[in-house]
Every structure is written in C-alpha cells, then in structure tokens.
Amino acid sequence: MDSTFVKYAFAALIVLAISTTAASAVEQNCRFIQAKPDREACYKRQEEELAAKRKPAAPTESTTLETLRQMRQDDDAVYRSINNICRGC
C-alpha cells in the first residue's frame, strides 16, 4: 500500500472519531446540570433540535403529479408503438 494513502486514511479516521465524540458530548451535557428547570429546558431544546433534524422534507404534490403524467404519456407512446408492430408478416 502507498504510505500517503495510509496517512490520509488515518487522518480521516481521527477526524471522524473527534466529530462523533463532540456530537455525543453535546447530547449528554444536560444530565450534569444541577438546577432542575435549567436541565429540563436543556432537554427540551435538544428534543426540538432532534425533531428538526428528523423532520423529512414534504414532497410537493405538483412534482408527483407531473411525474405520473409524464409516465402515463410514455406508457401510451410505448403501447401505440407495440400495436403498430406487424405480427406474423
């Protein structure tokens, strides 16, 4: 193996390990807050952030309908071409 490849792979793994550790530390810092109202506010903030991350983008109706319309037009064109084939000529 090429030593430069190993160096880049090692560097990428280090960056990945640091980023995952930081993300998990952010999620678990609320449990160490002593005051109950502050701790509950922290949990609520985290819950809202996670909900915002998990919320999928709403698909647009017009795009879906347009895609279906285009598929039907393509199907009609294929069926017309199949019917024009001479069978048994």
Secondary structure, DSSP 4 states (H G I P E B T S, - for coil): --HHHHHHHHHHHHHHHHHHHHHHHHHHGGGG--SHHHHHHHHHHHHHHHHHHHPPPPPPHHHHHHHHHHHHHHHHHHHHHHHTSPS--
